[in-house]
Amino acid sequence: MSQFICKQCAVAIGEWADKCPACGSTQLFTLKPVADPMEGRMVSGRYRILRKLGQGGMGAVYLAEQPGLGHKVALKFLNANLSHDEAIARRFLNEARSYGLVAHPNAVALHDFGQDEQGNLFISMEYVEGEDLKKLLLREGRLAVSEAVDIALQLADVLAHAHAQQVVHRDLKPENVVVRRGLRGYHAKVLDFGIARILGDGATRVTAQGLVAGTPNYMAPEQVEGKEVDARVDIYALGLVLFELLTGQVAIGGTSVAEVLNKQFRQPTPSLAEVVPELNVPALDAIIQKATAKSLEVRYASMEAFATDLKALQATGAPPPPVKRESGLTTSFGNQLLSHASPEAISQTLLSPKAPRAKAGSRLGAGALITGTLVLLGLGAGAVALRFRSPSLSPPPVPTPAAPTPEPVVAPTPETPTLEPAVAPSAAAPLPEAKSSDVDDMRRHLLAEEVWARANAAFISGDMATAHALLETVPGVEKIQPKLAELRESLTDVSARLKRARAQAEAGDCGAAIKTYNALLKRYPHVREAKRGRGECQAMLPVGVMSE
């Protein structure tokens, strides 16, 4: 489909109707999609190209199949105008050799390396279906601890194997890892050994001494300096990737390449709790800090040592994944809880395993207090029932055994003096009953506090829809109205900021939209929709342009 651009005001127009709707000019440029000459071609008599998968600075990757077999492969071509550059051709050959050396279930498999009839160099490799980790994080926000650690262990396994073959990847990042969900969780594959370093005396250097190769956000300090590198640059990068899987945010970022490279020397990796307050896991933090240490002496010496600590953490039991709450709750949720017949039943319902746990954070102090109160209620249901039946009597500080049944009265003798009881027992006198309205008020208050705590936890975790839905179910209790008003105000603020950012993005002003998203995430760090929108805007920026 053709696209039109007005010569006068440069407005893009989908359909041309004699003149520009913006300025009235009748002059325009017509942009027509150009058919890719590679599609449908046979390569070396073995592969028929189906479609383009991606385009990079040095070449393009196509999906192809072997006629008759239907076997699909990925063909990576070096740009024709670069095929005559000796250094670039050697780097392309180095990539093919790296794939050949790293034969591992978590690495893309090499099929062939050659040159087509027109002299273009190509690599034929395994076609991996799935999505890269960057896209997964844009969609999910962040991964559960168990999932993130499992993926990191898979990457550590394949990189340890590569290091044993004297291959250092040097460009590990979320975009270079494709995952596919199976019955046993995510299965990861490492891609792009384009700038891999093959170590050893017989290896040929493909990067001149002092030149920088890699992606700034994941480069170790020695890599930034252009020094000789070893397996520890991959350990550093994997530590940063693990941090990003757990938090959904890049550990070392900035507004320019120079700023990011400077931070790689001076800025330590933040703790997980600095980005995700409820993710307070000191043991996991210590592993990431050691993997991303600026000093080579402090950093893990091998990928195996890194993986050993991760497996030890996994064996001790990683924290549970964040609860994904479903939206669409109705007011019947509150009515069902209020219909329980006793305080014991309410405490059992609110403390059931299905109830989401309150997350740590400054806004959850009252929620944690209510949870503690409910635990006490659950553990002492009999005492609670006693208070409801007899509000006028204070229970003794120390429980005493029940009074024994009185024995028949015997006339006293001088040898056996009689002690009068302090309170005459009376089995026939029933305890006064509390009013049913008092019991209902207590139930309603406990329910309101618990539902508010759930709504607040959903808000802090970034699940706006569930927070909205839960607020609609909170019973009308006067004491918690200020907390409800504060939470509603925060939800309204988030909705307004999201609406403004979406409008900016739709108008084509991605820079302004990213600033709005960043301001929102600075105040509310876990809003998934803001992370997703910011990622989409960043993907629309030109290559090499970094956003705030």
Phi, psi and omega in degrees: 000134183285150176238141183243143176230127180290130179292331186281310186244000176064022177281135176279133185233128181287316180232132183267129179232065175074324180209162181290128179291344182271314184237351178087000181293151180253004180260138185207163169256140177250121180253119180248138177297135181264128178293136180284118182294346182282332184295131180090349182287150170263133182248121179054025179069010185238331187234132174255124183284130181262307182196164179277137177261327182188164181227134177232184182292328184259347181178194181226155179244133182238150170272128181225166177223157176267112183305141180090320180268329184074011181284123182267140179225165174254126179253121178255120182254137170281139179307138184302322182285354178253351185294341181265359177274116186300316183295318181290322178296322177294322178295320179296319177295323178298320178298315179298318179296322180297315177300320181293323181286325184265078176267105188206147180301337181257017175235147178295134184274139176275133175256315189200158173218131183191200183222132182277183185297337181264006177089008180278131177284141179216157173239129175257124183221172179301134174271118184256122176270145181141198177228151181284164185297329180296314179293323179298318180291325177297328181275319187265340185090295174202166182258159173295154182303316182298319180291317181297316180294321179297316178296317179300322178293323176297317180292321178297322180297310182290324180288325175298320177296317178299317180296325177296334177267012179067030178246125175249127186293308176074355179218042178287129179198164182303326181292339182261017177231121178257135180237150176224131182277128177238194182293334182254021180104201182283138172246124187255147175228131178273132179248174164057082170265032186299327179243024179299149179252122175265115185276171177114158183294328183274356183281148179261129179291137175248355176235123182297147179302131179094347178273147183263130177228130179142186178252123190311318185293347185232016184267133176289155182305318180293331177289322178299322181284351181077021180279173173299138183241160175222197186300340185290342175290326176289326176296315179301312182296320180294324176299319179290323177295318178298317176303316182292324177296324183281327186251339184080007181230147177293134183289316182241104182233181180176178183267354179209161179299319181299318180295317181296315180297323178294320179294331179297337176274322195247335186261117177290159177295130179298158172287157181299320183291339176295330182261318179236096187307324183283354182265065182262088183233086185306320182297318179290322176301316181298321179295314181295319180298321179290322180293328185253022177298139180291326181277132179295330181291330181273327183294156175308138181280338181212159178293329179296320179294320176301311182295325180299317179292323178295319179293324177296319177296317180297323182290329180283350179099100178288156178302152182295153178294154177299138183289129175266103185273141179275144177270181178090021177290152181241173181293345179295339178302312179291320181297323180296318180292321181292341183281353180294148189275343185218158175299326178300319181295321179297314182297322179294321180293313183290335181258015180293156181302337182284345182287130180297145178279142176290136180270156180290152178154161184294331183278354185254014181302312180294323179298319178295322178298316179296319179300317178298319178300318181293325177297317178298321178296319181294324182281336183235051184299323180296319180294322179296316180299322179297319179296321180295323183282329186225073182293339184277347182255135176268130179292145179295150181297329179237126180300139178241151180294154181299146180295136180290159178295131184299136176279160176303140182289131179244138180300133183289151174235162179301331181281338184234082180293149180262134175257127180283134177293146180295321180228125179289126179291146179215100182290340186275347184272107181286154176288144179294140180274141175283155178293142180297330180294327178294318179296316179297321179296319179296316178301314183296320180293315179299317180297314181300317179296318181293316181294322176299318180299320178296316180297319180294320178296320177297319180297313182295326179283355177093006181268082185295320184298315179293321178300314177302312184296319180294323179299330179290344183260356184290125178296156181284096178239123189298323187296331183258008180302320178300320180292321178296318180297320180295317180293318178298321179297319178295318178298320178296319179298314179299315181299318181294318180293319178298318180298318180294318180295319179296320179296320179295319180294318180294333178279357178092003181264076183294327180299313179294321180297318180296320177298319179295316178298318181296319178297320179296314183289336176294323180272323180234086192294346190246020180283109186299319183296327178291319178297318181295315180296319178297318179298319179295321179293318180297325179292337181274347180288151177300153180299133179094346178268124181255139183264164177286000000 
